[in-house]
Amino acid sequence: MNTSRQQPSVQIGENKYISRAEFSSLLKTYNCFYEDKKNLELKVHEDKGKIVIEGLLDISWGIHQPIRLQIDDEKLSASPSPLQPPTEPFNKASGMTRWGEFDDLCKIVEQEEEHEPLETEKIQDMVYESSTLKPKRYREPENFNLIRSMSEVALVKMRVKSQAKLAAQKAQRHRFSINGHFYNYKTAVFTPTYGSVTNVRINSTMTTQEVIEQLLQKFKIENDPNEFALYVVHATEEKKRLNDTAFPLWERLLHGPSGKIVKIFLMDKGAEEISNAVAQYIKFEPPLLEVILQKLNEEEDKYISNIVFKYKREKRFLVQQLRTRLMVRAETSV
């Protein structure tokens, strides 16, 4: 690195700069905090003379509206059959289906479920335990003659269902979960637990809006990124919203690595900010808060009275001056 071309200061935001010495100290403190977790340390490099840091940013869930998960990768189609499909359409009345009649074996299950129940289900309904009359769980037939008596369609369905289940499990393993919540049709719309923590890999050139988009893309969330905002929440309950052009990773570095002091929350865009003056009262007990509120009301009434008295006095003075001048003009005109 050519030190002669280094800038004396580091830009950390719009019209915000810190010295290189201060930046080095902040970075060293941050990485020392994660000395035992190397994957959480921040990496730094220069791009055209500009300092760029990158790493994982912890973000806490603080939204109240439900989120919707995408379903585009939930169902993976099986590999196409090497056999050529027939020119005639599928004939349900034939009761037989050859392996080559469909490019995607999953279609067999879908079409058959729409028209008639599975033959395996019929077999399950007809088998009961001798003493309780409870239907037995279906088992793979051990007798080869029983396997031959089943139609080819039923055998294909059994194989396709097992393949589809394995494919879904494989897709689930490659899809990020939200604190253990994986996508399924019944819980595709839900609200993450408040305060639960996730993370996303970003760099210091990414703005607040870009970080939100990256987070939603990671978990395949359909909601519009404009519905959310990032907030810096202090241990004192002070809460400040980051504007859309801020750089969250720089904010994290400036506030230090400890989540016990400062956390970054993803919240609904309309969430209210809390100033430091108000935040200092939040953790007090209700009786003490009532006393403080009474004092504030008394100070407010006193302030209002002083303002009203001040303007009444000035108004009275102006009225007297106006009357005096009108009287003088009347006397001179006579």
N, C-alpha and C positions, 0 to 999 in steps of 0.2 A: 504494500500500500504506500502510495506516495504521500508522505506527511506534508509536503510543501503545498499540496493542493487541497488539504483538508480545510473544511469550513470551521471557523472558531466557535460556532454555535450549532445546535441541532434543533431543527424545526419539529415541534411536537403537535402542532395544530395550526389553525388559521391565526396568523399574527402572534404565535406563541413560540418562544425559543428558550432553550436552556443551554448552558455551557457544556462543552465536551467533558469537562471534569465532573460536573454534576451528573451527566448521563452515565459516565463510567461507574460512578459511585452507586447510582440507582440500579444499574444492571448487575453489579457485583452483589449488592444486597439481595436482589431478587433471586439470583441463581444460587446464592448460599442458602437461602431458605429452602430450596428444593435440591439440596446437595445429595440427598438419598434417593431422589426421584429425577434422574437425568432426563427422562422424557418430558418433564414439565418445565425444564429450563428454557430460557429464551435464547435463540440464536441471532447473531447480528452479522450483517454484511453491508457493503456499500454499493449503491447503484448510481453511477454517474455523479459521484461525490456526495450522495445523499444517504444518510444512515437509515437502514431498514432492519427492523427486528421481526422475528416470526416465532410462533409457538402456539401452545394450547391456551385458550381463554376459557376460564370457568364462568358459566352463565347459570344463574338460578331461575327456575320457573316461578313467575309471579302473576300469570295471566288468570283472569276469571272467566273469560269466554271459552267455549269449547273449541277444540281444534279438530280438523278433519284430515285423516291420513289417506294418502293416495292408494289406489289398488292396482296400479298398472303392472307391478311386478309380483303380485300375489299369486297369480296362476301362470305357471310356466308350461308351455306346450311341449309335448313329447317330440322326439325327433321323428321326421317323416319316414314312412315305410318305404323301403327300396322298391317294392312292387308297384307296378303301374295300376292306377285306379281304373275300373271298368267304365265303359261309355254310358251304361244304363244307370239310372239313379238307384239309390238304396230301396230295396223292396222289403218292407216290414213283414209282409205276409209269408215270405219264404221261411222265416224263422231261422235263417242261417246267415252268418256274416263272415266273409273271408278277411284275412288280415290285410289284404291289399286294397280293400274297398274304401279306406279312409287314409288321408295323408296324416291326420292327427288322431291318434287313438282316443284322446280325451273326448272327441266328438261322439264316439260310440256311447259313452256314459251319459253325456248330456241329452242326446236324442232319445235314448231308450228310457231315461227317467221321465221325460215329458209324456210318453205314450203309455207305458205299462210298468208295473212293479218288477223288480228283479226276481229272477227265478230262485236265486239264493235266499231271498227274503221269504218266498213261499215255503221253501224247505224249512227255514227257521220257525215259521208259524205253525208247522205241522208236527214239530218235535217237542215233546213235553217230558218233564220228569215224572216218574211213576207215582210218587207219593204226594207231591205238592202241586202238580199241574202247572208248574211254572215253566215257561219256555226255556230250553237249554240254550246256552251260548253256542253260536255256530262254530264248528271246528272244520278244519280241512279234512275232507274225506280220506280215510286211510285205505279203503278198498279201491283198487284200480278200476274195477268194474263200475263202481259208482261214479268215478271221474268220467268214464266213457259215456255214461248215461246222461251226463249234463251236456247241454248244448254248447257249441263253440262260443256263442255270444256270452254266456255266463262265465266261461273261463277267461275270455278276453277282458270282461269287466273286472274280474277279480285281479287280473294282472295289472290292468290300467289303473285301478284304484290304488294299488300298492305303489305303483310308479308315481302317480300324482301326489300321494302322501309324502314319499321320499323327496320329490321335487319341491314341495311346499316347505318341508323342513330344511332343505338345503338353502332355499331362498330366504328363509327366516334367519338362518345363521349368518347370511351375508347382508342382512338388513339391520341397521342400528335400531335398538329399542330405546324407548323413553323410560328410563328407570325401571327396566324389566318388562315394560308393556310392549308386546309385539302386536302387529296388526292382525285383526280378524274381523269378520263381517259384523259381529255383534257389538264390538267396541271400537269401531273405526272412528267414532266421534266421542271424545272424552276430554277432560281437563286434567293436565298434569298436576301432581301434588305440589302445593305451594311450598317453595323453599328447596325443593329437590334440585340437585345440581347436575348439569351436563357440561360438556365442553365442545369446542369447535376449534379447528386449526386455522389460524389467520395470520396476516402480517400487518405491520404498522401502517401500510398505505391504504388499507381497507377502511372505508367509512362505516358509520353506524348502520346505514341502510344496507350496505353490502354484507356486513356481518350478520344481520338479521336474515337476509336472503340465503346466506351460506348455511345458517342453522336450520332453516326450514327445509332446505334442500337435503341436508344430511338425514333428516328423519322423514323425508317425503311427505311434508305437510302441505295441504292444498290451500290453506288460508293465504290471503293477500298480505305480503310483508308490510304494506302500509297500515295494517290494522294494529301493529305492534311498535314498541319503542324500547330502547335500553335506558335503564335508570341506574345511577350510582347511589347505593343505599349504605349509609354509615351505621356503625354500631349504636350511635346516638339516635337512630331513626330518622336522621336527616336524609331526604330523598331528592335527588336532582336528576332531571332528564337530560340525556345527551342529545344534542341536536344532530340532524341527519348528516352533517358534514364533519362531525367529530371523528376522532380515531380511537376506538375503544381500547386497543392494545397499549397505546401511549397512556391513556387514563389509568389502566391497570398498573403500569409501571410506576407512574407518579404516586399512586396511592399505596404502593407496596403489594407484596404477594399475599398477605394474610387475609383470608376470608372472614376472620373474626372481627376485623376492623372495618373493612369495606367489601361489599359484594356488588356484583353487576347483575341486575335482574332484567329478564324479558317480561314486560308488562303490557297491558292494554294501552293504546296510545293516549287515551283520555285520563290515565291515572294522575292523581293530583300530586304536585310537588310539595315537599315539607321543608320549610326553611330551618336553619339551625336554631333561630330564636324560639320557634314553636316546638322543635324536636326535644329541647331540653326539659319540657314539661310532660312529655308523653308517658314516661315510665313512673311518674308519681302515682301514689294511691289516690282513689277518688275523693276522700275527705280533704286531702291537701290540695287537689285540683280545684275543688269547690271554693276553698279559701282564696286560691290564686285568682280564680275567675271573678270572685267578688271584688278583690282588690283592683283587677283590671277594669271592671265596670265602674268602680268609684273614680279611678283615674280618668276614664273616658268621660264620665259626667263632668268632672272638674275641668278637663281640657275643653269640652264643648262650652261650658259656662264662661270660661275665660275668653274663648273666641267670640262668643255672642256679645259679651260685655265690651270687648275691644271694638267690634264693628259698630255697636250701638253708640259708643262714645265718639267715634270718628264721624258717624253719620250726624250726630247731634251738633258737632262742631261745624261741619260743612253747612248744615241748615242755618245755623246762627250767622255764619259769614255771608251766606246768600241773602238773608233778610237784611243784614246791616248794609250791604251794598245797594240793595234795592231802595232802602230808605234814603241813602245819600243821593242817589240819582233823582228821586222824587223831589227832594229839597232843592237841588240845583236847578231842576227844570222850572220850579215855581219862581 
